[in-house]
């Protein structure tokens, strides 16, 4: 049987793991993360459009970036729907 101090260490390890998991979840749904991804997506698309020689790369890059943002925002809704029917 485990000693009291071993159980306390295990409990502390579980609490630390839970804290990290909660922080990861918070980061995944944070607006800062979404904004960073949108900015990076925009920059990559602008660079691609410039290299490809496409017209108005700064304006035309807004459309795919907006589509990406909309797709990430809708994922929460789809996740909820999936959890409702598959979460059991």
FISEZA-729210 format. One line per field, with one value per atom (N, C-alpha, C, CB): residue in one letter; atom name; x, y, z. Coordinates in nm, 4 decimals, decimal comma. Glycine has a CB too. Layout:
REM residues N
res = c(A:...)
atom = c(CA:...)
x = c(X:...)
y = c(Y:...)
z = c(Z:...)
//
This chain:
REM residues 88
res = c(X:X:X:X:X:X:X:X:X:X:X:X:X:X:X:X:X:X:X:X:X:X:X:X:X:X:X:X:X:X:X:X:X:X:X:X:X:X:X:X:X:X:X:X:X:X:X:X:X:X:X:X:X:X:X:X:X:X:X:X:X:X:X:X:X:X:X:X:X:X:X:X:X:X:X:X:X:X:X:X:X:X:X:X:X:X:X:X:X:X:X:X:X:X:X:X:X:X:X:X:X:X:X:X:X:X:X:X:X:X:X:X:X:X:X:X:X:X:X:X:X:X:X:X:X:X:X:X:X:X:X:X:X:X:X:X:X:X:X:X:X:X:X:X:X:X:X:X:X:X:X:X:X:X:X:X:X:X:X:X:X:X:X:X:X:X:X:X:X:X:X:X:X:X:X:X:X:X:X:X:X:X:X:X:X:X:X:X:X:X:X:X:X:X:X:X:X:X:X:X:X:X:X:X:X:X:X:X:X:X:X:X:X:X:X:X:X:X:X:X:X:X:X:X:X:X:X:X:X:X:X:X:X:X:X:X:X:X:X:X:X:X:X:X:X:X:X:X:X:X:X:X:X:X:X:X:X:X:X:X:X:X:X:X:X:X:X:X:X:X:X:X:X:X:X:X:X:X:X:X:X:X:X:X:X:X:X:X:X:X:X:X:X:X:X:X:X:X:X:X:X:X:X:X:X:X:X:X:X:X:X:X:X:X:X:X:X:X:X:X:X:X:X:X:X:X:X:X:X:X:X:X:X:X:X:X:X:X:X:X:X:X:X:X:X:X:X:X:X:X:X:X)
atom = c(N:CA:C:CB:N:CA:C:CB:N:CA:C:CB:N:CA:C:CB:N:CA:C:CB:N:CA:C:CB:N:CA:C:CB:N:CA:C:CB:N:CA:C:CB:N:CA:C:CB:N:CA:C:CB:N:CA:C:CB:N:CA:C:CB:N:CA:C:CB:N:CA:C:CB:N:CA:C:CB:N:CA:C:CB:N:CA:C:CB:N:CA:C:CB:N:CA:C:CB:N:CA:C:CB:N:CA:C:CB:N:CA:C:CB:N:CA:C:CB:N:CA:C:CB:N:CA:C:CB:N:CA:C:CB:N:CA:C:CB:N:CA:C:CB:N:CA:C:CB:N:CA:C:CB:N:CA:C:CB:N:CA:C:CB:N:CA:C:CB:N:CA:C:CB:N:CA:C:CB:N:CA:C:CB:N:CA:C:CB:N:CA:C:CB:N:CA:C:CB:N:CA:C:CB:N:CA:C:CB:N:CA:C:CB:N:CA:C:CB:N:CA:C:CB:N:CA:C:CB:N:CA:C:CB:N:CA:C:CB:N:CA:C:CB:N:CA:C:CB:N:CA:C:CB:N:CA:C:CB:N:CA:C:CB:N:CA:C:CB:N:CA:C:CB:N:CA:C:CB:N:CA:C:CB:N:CA:C:CB:N:CA:C:CB:N:CA:C:CB:N:CA:C:CB:N:CA:C:CB:N:CA:C:CB:N:CA:C:CB:N:CA:C:CB:N:CA:C:CB:N:CA:C:CB:N:CA:C:CB:N:CA:C:CB:N:CA:C:CB:N:CA:C:CB:N:CA:C:CB:N:CA:C:CB:N:CA:C:CB:N:CA:C:CB:N:CA:C:CB:N:CA:C:CB:N:CA:C:CB:N:CA:C:CB:N:CA:C:CB:N:CA:C:CB:N:CA:C:CB:N:CA:C:CB:N:CA:C:CB:N:CA:C:CB:N:CA:C:CB:N:CA:C:CB:N:CA:C:CB)
x = c(0,0844:0,0000:0,0883:-0,0957:0,0455:0,1224:0,1156:0,0718:0,2250:0,2287:0,1548:0,3749:0,1270:0,0549:0,1336:0,0279:0,2642:0,3446:0,3455:0,4892:0,3441:0,3384:0,2048:0,3610:0,0975:-0,0349:-0,0437:-0,1437:0,0164:0,0168:0,0941:0,0781:0,2052:0,2835:0,2038:0,4168:0,1355:0,0540:-0,0594:-0,0028:-0,1231:-0,2312:-0,1795:-0,2968:-0,0635:-0,0043:0,0276:0,1242:0,0770:0,1075:-0,0202:0,1804:-0,1277:-0,2557:-0,3092:-0,3596:-0,2988:-0,3458:-0,2653:-0,3368:-0,1344:-0,0500:-0,0859:0,0996:-0,1078:-0,1469:-0,2806:-0,1555:-0,3759:-0,5073:-0,4948:-0,6024:-0,4061:-0,3852:-0,3318:-0,2875:-0,2369:-0,1808:-0,2861:-0,0610:-0,3685:-0,4747:-0,5742:-0,5481:-0,6103:-0,7032:-0,6446:-0,7406:-0,5143:-0,4488:-0,4452:-0,3058:-0,4191:-0,4206:-0,5586:-0,3774:-0,6617:-0,7986:-0,8292:-0,9001:-0,7876:-0,8117:-0,7402:-0,7647:-0,6185:-0,5440:-0,6132:-0,4001:-0,6633:-0,7275:-0,8482:-0,7697:-0,9191:-1,0395:-1,0180:-1,1540:-0,8951:-0,8702:-0,8747:-0,7349:-0,9166:-0,9210:-0,7808:-1,0020:-0,6870:-0,5490:-0,4940:-0,4600:-0,5183:-0,4727:-0,5344:-0,5076:-0,6637:-0,7322:-0,6777:-0,8821:-0,6499:-0,5958:-0,4560:-0,5925:-0,3726:-0,2378:-0,2441:-0,1591:-0,3297:-0,3432:-0,3924:-0,4402:-0,4876:-0,5398:-0,4304:-0,6588:-0,3522:-0,2451:-0,1403:-0,1793:-0,1003:-0,0007:-0,0546:0,0418:-0,1809:-0,2437:-0,2435:-0,3881:-0,2801:-0,2826:-0,1437:-0,3347:-0,0419:0,0949:0,1398:0,1919:0,1134:0,1533:0,0818:0,1234:-0,0463:-0,1219:-0,0747:-0,2723:-0,0475:0,0049:0,1363:0,0247:0,2266:0,3555:0,3366:0,4440:0,2470:0,2207:0,1666:0,1220:0,0716:0,0139:0,1183:-0,1023:0,2088:0,3154:0,4077:0,3963:0,4505:0,5391:0,4710:0,5829:0,3423:0,2681:0,2344:0,1402:0,2578:0,2307:0,0838:0,2896:0,0050:-0,1390:-0,1688:-0,2168:-0,2762:-0,3075:-0,3607:-0,4095:-0,3327:-0,3821:-0,3655:-0,5296:-0,2454:-0,2265:-0,2744:-0,0810:-0,2639:-0,3034:-0,4548:-0,2488:-0,5265:-0,6734:-0,7262:-0,7334:-0,6739:-0,7248:-0,6915:-0,6692:-0,5946:-0,5612:-0,6617:-0,4235:-0,7438:-0,8445:-0,9497:-0,9129:-0,9863:-1,0927:-1,0549:-1,1246:-0,9405:-0,9076:-0,8844:-0,7842:-0,8319:-0,8118:-0,9460:-0,7317:-1,0413:-1,1755:-1,2401:-1,2646:-1,2225:-1,2767:-1,2162:-1,2527:-1,0878:-1,0217:-1,0764:-0,8697:-1,0920:-1,1441:-1,2858:-1,1427:-1,3694:-1,5072:-1,5083:-1,5872:-1,4180:-1,4143:-1,3729:-1,3181:-1,2793:-1,2381:-1,3464:-1,1087:-1,4219:-1,5294:-1,6425:-1,5832:-1,6668:-1,7760:-1,7382:-1,8177:-1,6102:-1,5681:-1,6254:-1,4158:-1,6371:-1,6932:-1,8366:-1,6886:-1,9131:-2,0509:-2,0551:-2,1232:-1,9707:-1,9661:-1,9168:-1,8766:-1,8225:-1,7725:-1,8853:-1,6546:-1,9628:-2,0759:-2,1771:-2,1436:-2,2033:-2,2950:-2,2399:-2,3203:-2,1137:-2,0509:-2,0545:-1,9049:-2,0235:-2,0240:-2,1647:-1,9699:-2,2651:-2,4030:-2,4392:-2,5001:-2,3981:-2,4372:-2,3347:-2,4610:-2,2118:-2,1098:-2,0493:-2,0027:-2,0826:-2,0249:-2,0693:-2,0561:-2,1898:-2,2492:-2,2111:-2,2082)
y = c(-0,1191:0,0000:0,1246:0,0003:0,2245:0,3476:0,4279:0,4312:0,4936:0,5758:0,7061:0,6037:0,7747:0,9013:1,0036:0,9562:1,0085:1,1056:1,0716:1,1096:0,9428:0,9036:0,9430:0,7520:0,9232:0,9627:1,1144:0,9155:1,1885:1,3345:1,3781:1,3990:1,3116:1,3441:1,3129:1,2663:1,1992:1,1626:1,2628:1,0209:1,3027:1,4006:1,5337:1,4198:1,5760:1,7013:1,6911:1,7353:1,5743:1,5555:1,5605:1,4211:1,5014:1,5032:1,6462:1,4104:1,7194:1,8584:1,9429:1,9186:1,9219:1,9970:1,9620:1,9678:1,8348:1,7920:1,8547:1,6382:1,8539:1,9143:2,0635:1,8912:2,1311:2,2741:2,2980:2,3321:2,2150:2,2293:2,2012:2,1350:2,0994:2,0655:2,1808:1,9344:2,2404:2,3529:2,4730:2,3917:2,4978:2,6080:2,5806:2,6295:2,4568:2,4210:2,4427:2,2752:2,4028:2,4238:2,5724:2,3585:2,6509:2,7954:2,8580:2,8620:2,8142:2,8664:2,8301:2,8128:2,7088:2,6628:2,7472:2,5185:2,8009:2,8795:3,0297:2,8345:3,0719:3,2137:3,2967:3,2315:3,4205:3,5127:3,5515:3,6381:3,5580:3,5911:3,4883:3,5983:3,3605:3,2546:3,2714:3,1160:3,2990:3,3164:3,4359:3,3333:3,5441:3,6629:3,6349:3,7817:3,5682:3,5341:3,4454:3,4634:3,3448:3,2557:3,3340:3,1391:3,4247:3,5036:3,5920:3,5901:3,6562:3,7435:3,6621:3,8206:3,5505:3,4662:3,4105:3,3507:3,3720:3,3233:3,4328:3,2755:3,5521:3,6646:3,6896:3,7915:3,6902:3,7152:3,6083:3,7202:3,4832:3,3743:3,3862:3,2373:3,4173:3,4286:3,5485:3,4406:3,6612:3,7788:3,7436:3,8982:3,6789:3,6405:3,5470:3,5730:3,4526:3,3620:3,4378:3,2526:3,5280:3,6036:3,6919:3,6883:3,7499:3,8331:3,7479:3,9035:3,6337:3,5444:3,4928:3,4266:3,4636:3,4121:3,5217:3,3444:3,6476:3,7585:3,7891:3,7299:3,7566:3,7826:3,9290:3,6891:3,9831:4,1250:4,1511:4,1728:4,2696:4,3180:4,2132:4,3577:4,1717:4,0647:4,1017:4,0267:4,2307:4,2713:4,2708:4,4097:4,3030:4,3025:4,1609:4,3985:4,0922:3,9591:3,8552:3,9144:3,8824:3,7896:3,7938:3,8201:3,8965:3,9074:3,7970:4,0454:3,7589:3,6600:3,5235:3,6460:3,4643:3,3342:3,3421:3,2769:3,4549:3,4706:3,4738:3,5991:3,5464:3,5518:3,4138:3,6535:3,3415:3,2051:3,1150:3,1456:3,1283:3,0484:3,0820:3,0709:3,2104:3,2519:3,1982:3,4073:3,2111:3,1601:3,0092:3,1947:2,9394:2,7937:2,7574:2,7291:2,8321:2,8000:2,8360:2,8726:2,9420:2,9797:2,8776:3,1185:2,8182:2,7215:2,5853:2,7059:2,5610:2,4315:2,4053:2,4240:2,5092:2,4908:2,4393:2,6227:2,4916:2,4473:2,3013:2,5349:2,2645:2,1264:2,0318:2,1151:2,0788:1,9976:1,9696:2,0685:2,0714:2,0529:1,9539:2,1851:1,9647:1,8725:1,7291:1,9160:1,7149:1,5827:1,5237:1,5913:1,6063:1,5591:1,5172:1,6684:1,5892:1,5579:1,4158:1,6618:1,3795:1,2511:1,1384:1,2675:1,1726:1,0714:1,0672:1,0927:1,1631:1,1705:1,0623:1,2995:1,0182:0,9118:0,9262:0,7762)
z = c(0,0000:0,0000:0,0000:0,1226:-0,0737:-0,0856:0,0431:-0,2029:0,0733:0,1946:0,1693:0,2389:0,2762:0,2685:0,1856:0,4098:0,2034:0,1280:-0,0212:0,1823:-0,0564:-0,1976:-0,2590:-0,2128:-0,1833:-0,2317:-0,2510:-0,1338:-0,1586:-0,1704:-0,2948:-0,0441:-0,3222:-0,4418:-0,5678:-0,4424:-0,5697:-0,6853:-0,7059:-0,6681:-0,5967:-0,6049:-0,6576:-0,4678:-0,6108:-0,6588:-0,8085:-0,5784:-0,8513:-0,9938:-1,0774:-1,0164:-1,0286:-1,1010:-1,1089:-1,0318:-0,9995:-0,9997:-1,0975:-0,8586:-1,1041:-1,1967:-1,3415:-1,1695:-1,3671:-1,5013:-1,5407:-1,5086:-1,4485:-1,4756:-1,5035:-1,3574:-1,4305:-1,4525:-1,5939:-1,3469:-1,6353:-1,7701:-1,8773:-1,7884:-1,8552:-1,9518:-1,9621:-1,9101:-1,8490:-1,8499:-1,9230:-1,7075:-1,9053:-1,9761:-2,1265:-1,9222:-2,1655:-2,3076:-2,3676:-2,3269:-2,2942:-2,3430:-2,3577:-2,2479:-2,2595:-2,2635:-2,3833:-2,1320:-2,4106:-2,5253:-2,6558:-2,5252:-2,6662:-2,7897:-2,8276:-2,7754:-2,7309:-2,7611:-2,7438:-2,6725:-2,7151:-2,6887:-2,8169:-2,6201:-2,8012:-2,9150:-2,9578:-2,8801:-2,8640:-2,8998:-2,9974:-2,7739:-2,9715:-3,0618:-3,2002:-3,0045:-3,2044:-3,3326:-3,4100:-3,3103:-3,3394:-3,4048:-3,4588:-3,3071:-3,3803:-3,4253:-3,5495:-3,3129:-3,5480:-3,6640:-3,7853:-3,6326:-3,7657:-3,8777:-3,9372:-3,8320:-3,8520:-3,9014:-3,9763:-3,7849:-3,9194:-3,9864:-4,1186:-3,8941:-4,1191:-4,2419:-4,3484:-4,2142:-4,3091:-4,4026:-4,4607:-4,3328:-4,3754:-4,4220:-4,5214:-4,3030:-4,4903:-4,5805:-4,7145:-4,5166:-4,7117:-4,8366:-4,9182:-4,8076:-4,8516:-4,9225:-4,9905:-4,8251:-4,9171:-4,9754:-5,0950:-4,8695:-5,0804:-5,1928:-5,3128:-5,1516:-5,2908:-5,4009:-5,4683:-5,3513:-5,3899:-5,4469:-5,5334:-5,3349:-5,4789:-5,5533:-5,6797:-5,4650:-5,6705:-5,7861:-5,8866:-5,7400:-5,8498:-5,9405:-5,9577:-6,0728:-5,8588:-5,8672:-5,8345:-5,7712:-5,8904:-5,8681:-5,7272:-5,9709:-5,6769:-5,5472:-5,4363:-5,5590:-5,4060:-5,3076:-5,1672:-5,3020:-5,1316:-4,9963:-4,9780:-4,9653:-5,0822:-5,0759:-5,0966:-5,1822:-5,1969:-5,2295:-5,1227:-5,3623:-5,0379:-4,9300:-4,8155:-4,8771:-4,8140:-4,7072:-4,7185:-4,7118:-4,8411:-4,8605:-4,8026:-5,0093:-4,8397:-4,7808:-4,6299:-4,8481:-4,5830:-4,4385:-4,3670:-4,4076:-4,4209:-4,3615:-4,3635:-4,4366:-4,4723:-4,4793:-4,3739:-4,6169:-4,3528:-4,2503:-4,1113:-4,2548:-4,0832:-3,9518:-3,9330:-3,9379:-4,0337:-4,0233:-4,0008:-4,1504:-4,0666:-4,0479:-3,9058:-4,1485:-3,8474:-3,7104:-3,6104:-3,6751:-3,6387:-3,5471:-3,5500:-3,5824:-3,6653:-3,6758:-3,6183:-3,8208:-3,5978:-3,5450:-3,4052:-3,5410:-3,3239:-3,1902:-3,1985:-3,1112:-3,2932:-3,3106:-3,3532:-3,4137:-3,4507:-3,4964:-3,3866:-3,6188:-3,3062:-3,1950:-3,0963:-3,1236:-3,0646:-2,9742:-3,0287:-2,9477:-3,1571:-3,2218:-3,2173:-3,3672:-3,2468:-3,2449:-3,1034:-3,2960:-3,0033:-2,8649:-2,8208:-2,7715:-2,8706:-2,8344:-2,8806:-2,8963:-3,0004:-3,0568:-3,0341:-3,2035:-3,0028:-2,9845:-2,8450:-3,0828:-2,7615:-2,6283:-2,5337:-2,5694:-2,5489:-2,4686:-2,3257:-2,5190)
//
